[in-house]
Amino acid sequence: IHAALLQQLQTAFDTYAITTALATAGTVAGASSFTAAGLFGDIALAKSKMETAAGTKIPATHVFAQPTAVEWLLGQADPNGRPVLLPTSSNAYLPIQPGPNGTPAPGFTGDRLLGTCVFADGNIAPSGSNAQIVVANPAEVFTLTTEPVLSAIPETYAADLTVVLILTGLIGVIVRHPLAIQNLTGAAYLAAPT
């Protein structure tokens, strides 16, 4: 039960952090129809907007998208038949700290797009019928979370001999450089690709 509650709390934290980061993010109007060249151009434009922001030179380190969009991109190829997403060896440098026991960070697909690590995140909401692809440097987004606190309230359903369990936590999100997050969306990137 604790693991299920913790997963729900972490999902709520992730959703809140994404919503807060995207609220002030830069935008890139993507291509109207999908081509590998269009995708590369859109990602490159998002990256260049980060690197030419006034007073800052912020390199893109991550590309985030819904798992369905990532899997769809895995099946795409350029006109010469080369895959759009290129796999990365397991011992390659990652721009973030690995997870416990040296495992890859959550959501890391093992792929790169224009040299930027690709992550799948199911909490990125679609924008209408289009997917949102987020090009970012998450080091510029500060999050502070408390340790989760588990509470049991036995009095609520005492007649049924059941207990209400509540897992709570607090999160704060500060986006230091809003242009360190670029939101790419367009008709070329469908929320439910086929």
C-alpha positions as YAML, in Angstrom:
chain: A
units: angstrom
residues:
- id: 1
  name: ILE
  ca: [0.00, 0.00, 0.00]
- id: 2
  name: HIS
  ca: [2.84, 2.37, 0.87]
- id: 3
  name: ALA
  ca: [4.52, 1.75, -2.50]
- id: 4
  name: ALA
  ca: [1.27, 2.49, -4.37]
- id: 5
  name: LEU
  ca: [0.70, 5.69, -2.38]
- id: 6
  name: LEU
  ca: [4.33, 6.74, -2.93]
- id: 7
  name: GLN
  ca: [3.97, 6.23, -6.68]
- id: 8
  name: GLN
  ca: [0.83, 8.40, -6.71]
- id: 9
  name: LEU
  ca: [2.61, 11.12, -4.71]
- id: 10
  name: GLN
  ca: [5.65, 11.05, -7.00]
- id: 11
  name: THR
  ca: [3.36, 11.29, -10.04]
- id: 12
  name: ALA
  ca: [1.67, 14.35, -8.52]
- id: 13
  name: PHE
  ca: [5.10, 15.92, -7.81]
- id: 14
  name: ASP
  ca: [6.26, 15.23, -11.38]
- id: 15
  name: THR
  ca: [3.08, 16.67, -12.89]
- id: 16
  name: TYR
  ca: [3.37, 19.80, -10.74]
- id: 17
  name: ALA
  ca: [7.03, 20.32, -11.69]
- id: 18
  name: ILE
  ca: [6.23, 19.89, -15.41]
- id: 19
  name: THR
  ca: [3.28, 22.29, -15.24]
- id: 20
  name: THR
  ca: [5.34, 24.90, -13.38]
- id: 21
  name: ALA
  ca: [8.30, 24.63, -15.78]
- id: 22
  name: LEU
  ca: [6.10, 24.83, -18.89]
- id: 23
  name: ALA
  ca: [4.17, 27.86, -17.56]
- id: 24
  name: THR
  ca: [7.09, 30.19, -18.39]
- id: 25
  name: ALA
  ca: [8.82, 28.09, -21.06]
- id: 26
  name: GLY
  ca: [9.78, 29.29, -24.50]
- id: 27
  name: THR
  ca: [7.79, 27.89, -27.41]
- id: 28
  name: VAL
  ca: [8.69, 26.41, -30.76]
- id: 29
  name: ALA
  ca: [5.94, 26.03, -33.35]
- id: 30
  name: GLY
  ca: [6.76, 22.70, -34.90]
- id: 31
  name: ALA
  ca: [6.36, 21.47, -38.45]
- id: 32
  name: SER
  ca: [2.91, 20.86, -39.87]
- id: 33
  name: SER
  ca: [3.74, 17.36, -41.16]
- id: 34
  name: PHE
  ca: [6.35, 14.90, -39.99]
- id: 35
  name: THR
  ca: [9.68, 14.46, -41.70]
- id: 36
  name: ALA
  ca: [12.99, 13.51, -40.09]
- id: 37
  name: ALA
  ca: [14.48, 16.79, -41.35]
- id: 38
  name: GLY
  ca: [11.56, 18.72, -39.84]
- id: 39
  name: LEU
  ca: [12.04, 17.03, -36.46]
- id: 40
  name: PHE
  ca: [15.78, 17.71, -36.51]
- id: 41
  name: GLY
  ca: [15.13, 21.33, -37.47]
- id: 42
  name: ASP
  ca: [12.55, 21.81, -34.70]
- id: 43
  name: ILE
  ca: [14.82, 20.28, -32.04]
- id: 44
  name: ALA
  ca: [17.78, 22.34, -33.29]
- id: 45
  name: LEU
  ca: [15.67, 25.50, -33.16]
- id: 46
  name: ALA
  ca: [14.63, 24.76, -29.56]
- id: 47
  name: LYS
  ca: [18.26, 24.11, -28.62]
- id: 48
  name: SER
  ca: [19.42, 27.32, -30.30]
- id: 49
  name: LYS
  ca: [16.77, 29.37, -28.46]
- id: 50
  name: MET
  ca: [18.27, 28.08, -25.22]
- id: 51
  name: GLU
  ca: [21.84, 28.85, -26.25]
- id: 52
  name: THR
  ca: [21.15, 32.36, -27.54]
- id: 53
  name: ALA
  ca: [18.99, 33.60, -24.65]
- id: 54
  name: ALA
  ca: [20.05, 37.07, -23.53]
- id: 55
  name: GLY
  ca: [22.65, 36.86, -20.77]
- id: 56
  name: THR
  ca: [22.82, 33.07, -20.72]
- id: 57
  name: LYS
  ca: [24.23, 30.21, -22.76]
- id: 58
  name: ILE
  ca: [22.23, 27.21, -21.63]
- id: 59
  name: PRO
  ca: [22.94, 23.93, -23.46]
- id: 60
  name: ALA
  ca: [20.07, 21.49, -23.90]
- id: 61
  name: THR
  ca: [20.67, 18.20, -22.12]
- id: 62
  name: HIS
  ca: [17.26, 16.50, -22.25]
- id: 63
  name: VAL
  ca: [14.37, 15.89, -24.62]
- id: 64
  name: PHE
  ca: [11.19, 14.77, -22.86]
- id: 65
  name: ALA
  ca: [8.05, 13.36, -24.51]
- id: 66
  name: GLN
  ca: [5.11, 11.09, -23.79]
- id: 67
  name: PRO
  ca: [6.05, 7.38, -24.01]
- id: 68
  name: THR
  ca: [3.78, 6.93, -27.04]
- id: 69
  name: ALA
  ca: [5.53, 9.77, -28.87]
- id: 70
  name: VAL
  ca: [8.97, 8.36, -27.98]
- id: 71
  name: GLU
  ca: [8.02, 4.88, -29.18]
- id: 72
  name: TRP
  ca: [6.60, 6.35, -32.40]
- id: 73
  name: LEU
  ca: [9.82, 8.29, -32.97]
- id: 74
  name: LEU
  ca: [11.80, 5.06, -32.44]
- id: 75
  name: GLY
  ca: [10.06, 3.64, -35.50]
- id: 76
  name: GLN
  ca: [10.83, 6.62, -37.72]
- id: 77
  name: ALA
  ca: [13.68, 6.82, -40.23]
- id: 78
  name: ASP
  ca: [15.14, 9.50, -42.45]
- id: 79
  name: PRO
  ca: [14.82, 9.23, -46.27]
- id: 80
  name: ASN
  ca: [17.96, 7.04, -46.33]
- id: 81
  name: GLY
  ca: [16.48, 4.54, -43.87]
- id: 82
  name: ARG
  ca: [18.59, 5.60, -40.89]
- id: 83
  name: PRO
  ca: [16.77, 5.67, -37.53]
- id: 84
  name: VAL
  ca: [15.78, 9.07, -36.15]
- id: 85
  name: LEU
  ca: [16.66, 8.11, -32.57]
- id: 86
  name: LEU
  ca: [20.12, 6.67, -32.10]
- id: 87
  name: PRO
  ca: [20.82, 4.29, -29.21]
- id: 88
  name: THR
  ca: [23.54, 5.15, -26.70]
- id: 89
  name: SER
  ca: [25.83, 2.62, -25.10]
- id: 90
  name: SER
  ca: [25.07, 1.92, -21.44]
- id: 91
  name: ASN
  ca: [28.39, 3.33, -20.24]
- id: 92
  name: ALA
  ca: [28.04, 6.63, -22.12]
- id: 93
  name: TYR
  ca: [28.15, 9.90, -20.18]
- id: 94
  name: LEU
  ca: [24.77, 11.00, -18.89]
- id: 95
  name: PRO
  ca: [24.16, 14.67, -18.12]
- id: 96
  name: ILE
  ca: [22.39, 13.75, -14.89]
- id: 97
  name: GLN
  ca: [23.17, 11.60, -11.90]
- id: 98
  name: PRO
  ca: [22.31, 7.93, -12.39]
- id: 99
  name: GLY
  ca: [19.75, 6.28, -10.18]
- id: 100
  name: PRO
  ca: [20.43, 3.83, -7.33]
- id: 101
  name: ASN
  ca: [23.17, 1.27, -7.96]
- id: 102
  name: GLY
  ca: [24.28, 3.13, -11.10]
- id: 103
  name: THR
  ca: [21.05, 2.39, -12.99]
- id: 104
  name: PRO
  ca: [19.95, 4.93, -15.62]
- id: 105
  name: ALA
  ca: [17.79, 7.86, -14.54]
- id: 106
  name: PRO
  ca: [14.03, 7.24, -14.56]
- id: 107
  name: GLY
  ca: [12.57, 7.59, -18.03]
- id: 108
  name: PHE
  ca: [15.90, 7.50, -19.88]
- id: 109
  name: THR
  ca: [15.30, 5.58, -23.10]
- id: 110
  name: GLY
  ca: [18.96, 5.04, -23.96]
- id: 111
  name: ASP
  ca: [18.48, 7.11, -27.11]
- id: 112
  name: ARG
  ca: [19.84, 10.47, -28.25]
- id: 113
  name: LEU
  ca: [18.36, 13.04, -30.57]
- id: 114
  name: LEU
  ca: [20.89, 15.54, -31.96]
- id: 115
  name: GLY
  ca: [23.23, 14.61, -29.10]
- id: 116
  name: THR
  ca: [20.56, 15.19, -26.46]
- id: 117
  name: CYS
  ca: [19.34, 12.38, -24.16]
- id: 118
  name: VAL
  ca: [15.74, 11.31, -24.76]
- id: 119
  name: PHE
  ca: [13.44, 10.65, -21.80]
- id: 120
  name: ALA
  ca: [9.88, 9.30, -21.73]
- id: 121
  name: ASP
  ca: [7.56, 10.92, -19.19]
- id: 122
  name: GLY
  ca: [3.91, 9.90, -19.08]
- id: 123
  name: ASN
  ca: [2.98, 13.03, -17.13]
- id: 124
  name: ILE
  ca: [3.56, 15.42, -20.05]
- id: 125
  name: ALA
  ca: [0.03, 16.28, -21.13]
- id: 126
  name: PRO
  ca: [-0.83, 16.63, -24.82]
- id: 127
  name: SER
  ca: [-1.60, 20.06, -26.24]
- id: 128
  name: GLY
  ca: [-4.95, 19.39, -27.86]
- id: 129
  name: SER
  ca: [-4.40, 16.62, -30.42]
- id: 130
  name: ASN
  ca: [-0.63, 17.29, -30.55]
- id: 131
  name: ALA
  ca: [2.11, 15.91, -28.35]
- id: 132
  name: GLN
  ca: [4.38, 18.23, -26.41]
- id: 133
  name: ILE
  ca: [8.10, 17.64, -26.82]
- id: 134
  name: VAL
  ca: [10.08, 19.43, -24.12]
- id: 135
  name: VAL
  ca: [13.70, 20.36, -24.81]
- id: 136
  name: ALA
  ca: [15.32, 21.36, -21.54]
- id: 137
  name: ASN
  ca: [18.23, 21.74, -19.21]
- id: 138
  name: PRO
  ca: [16.59, 20.53, -15.97]
- id: 139
  name: ALA
  ca: [19.54, 21.76, -13.90]
- id: 140
  name: GLU
  ca: [17.96, 25.22, -14.27]
- id: 141
  name: VAL
  ca: [14.75, 24.02, -12.59]
- id: 142
  name: PHE
  ca: [15.16, 23.72, -8.83]
- id: 143
  name: THR
  ca: [12.85, 21.41, -6.90]
- id: 144
  name: LEU
  ca: [12.63, 20.91, -3.18]
- id: 145
  name: THR
  ca: [10.50, 18.12, -1.78]
- id: 146
  name: THR
  ca: [9.89, 16.98, 1.74]
- id: 147
  name: GLU
  ca: [10.12, 13.41, 2.87]
- id: 148
  name: PRO
  ca: [6.72, 11.72, 2.50]
- id: 149
  name: VAL
  ca: [4.73, 11.40, 5.72]
- id: 150
  name: LEU
  ca: [2.36, 8.46, 6.14]
- id: 151
  name: SER
  ca: [-0.68, 8.98, 8.35]
- id: 152
  name: ALA
  ca: [-3.35, 6.52, 9.41]
- id: 153
  name: ILE
  ca: [-6.81, 7.69, 10.42]
- id: 154
  name: PRO
  ca: [-8.54, 4.66, 11.97]
- id: 155
  name: GLU
  ca: [-11.59, 6.54, 13.26]
- id: 156
  name: THR
  ca: [-13.05, 7.28, 9.80]
- id: 157
  name: TYR
  ca: [-14.27, 3.76, 8.99]
- id: 158
  name: ALA
  ca: [-14.02, 2.19, 12.43]
- id: 159
  name: ALA
  ca: [-17.42, 0.54, 12.05]
- id: 160
  name: ASP
  ca: [-16.07, -1.44, 9.10]
- id: 161
  name: LEU
  ca: [-12.70, -2.09, 10.77]
- id: 162
  name: THR
  ca: [-10.96, -0.21, 7.96]
- id: 163
  name: VAL
  ca: [-8.44, 2.61, 8.06]
- id: 164
  name: VAL
  ca: [-7.76, 5.62, 5.84]
- id: 165
  name: LEU
  ca: [-4.09, 5.94, 4.90]
- id: 166
  name: ILE
  ca: [-2.73, 9.27, 3.68]
- id: 167
  name: LEU
  ca: [0.72, 9.94, 2.27]
- id: 168
  name: THR
  ca: [1.56, 13.63, 2.08]
- id: 169
  name: GLY
  ca: [4.50, 15.70, 0.98]
- id: 170
  name: LEU
  ca: [5.36, 19.22, -0.10]
- id: 171
  name: ILE
  ca: [7.09, 20.36, -3.27]
- id: 172
  name: GLY
  ca: [8.47, 23.71, -4.37]
- id: 173
  name: VAL
  ca: [9.63, 24.43, -7.93]
- id: 174
  name: ILE
  ca: [11.69, 27.43, -9.06]
- id: 175
  name: VAL
  ca: [12.60, 27.90, -12.71]
- id: 176
  name: ARG
  ca: [15.86, 29.89, -12.62]
- id: 177
  name: HIS
  ca: [16.00, 30.53, -16.38]
- id: 178
  name: PRO
  ca: [12.60, 30.14, -18.10]
- id: 179
  name: LEU
  ca: [14.26, 29.84, -21.52]
- id: 180
  name: ALA
  ca: [16.09, 26.73, -20.28]
- id: 181
  name: ILE
  ca: [12.80, 24.99, -21.10]
- id: 182
  name: GLN
  ca: [11.48, 25.00, -24.67]
- id: 183
  name: ASN
  ca: [8.09, 23.53, -25.50]
- id: 184
  name: LEU
  ca: [7.84, 22.09, -29.02]
- id: 185
  name: THR
  ca: [4.44, 21.19, -30.40]
- id: 186
  name: GLY
  ca: [2.87, 21.05, -33.82]
- id: 187
  name: ALA
  ca: [0.65, 19.03, -36.12]
- id: 188
  name: ALA
  ca: [3.65, 16.85, -37.07]
- id: 189
  name: TYR
  ca: [3.72, 15.38, -33.56]
- id: 190
  name: LEU
  ca: [0.38, 13.78, -32.78]
- id: 191
  name: ALA
  ca: [-0.57, 12.89, -29.22]
- id: 192
  name: ALA
  ca: [-1.84, 9.53, -30.49]
- id: 193
  name: PRO
  ca: [0.46, 8.73, -33.42]
- id: 194
  name: THR
  ca: [-0.26, 5.79, -35.71]
...
